[in-house]
Amino acid sequence: MGAFGWPHLLIILAVVLLLFGAAKLPALAKSVGQSARVFKGEMKAMKEDDKPAAASDLTSGTAQSAAEAPVTPSSTADPKP
């Protein structure tokens, strides 16, 4: 199979232009850009959230899993109707 070149890109651009129309293309591009920006921001926030948790577990030396965590009495008490 050959490389994906300029003639192929021009054909795809023409098909997209015919499907969406010239008036809707700027709005479509803006929407894609905003979605990419939100996705990038969320990925960055997730990475920042992971860094402090991993660093505190390594420095304390005593990481508890959810199964080893102490159970509080309020979470085990049955609510009375």
MODA-V87348 format. One line per field, one symbol per residue. phi: phi as a letter, one per 30 degrees, with the letter a starting at -180 (. if undefined). psi: psi as a letter, one per 20 degrees, with the letter a starting at -180 (. if undefined). burial: 1 if it has 16 or more other C-alpha atoms within 10 Angstrom, else 0. A space follows every 50 residues. Layout:
phi = ???
psi = ???
burial = ???
This chain:
phi = .dddcddddddddddddddciddddddddddddddddddddddddddddd ddddddddddibccdddcddcddddcdddcd
psi = qrqoaghghhggggggghghqhhigghghgggggghggggghhghgghhh ghghghhhhhinpprhhiqqpqhhiipppp.
burial = 00000000000000000000000000000000000000000000000000 0000000000000000000000000000000
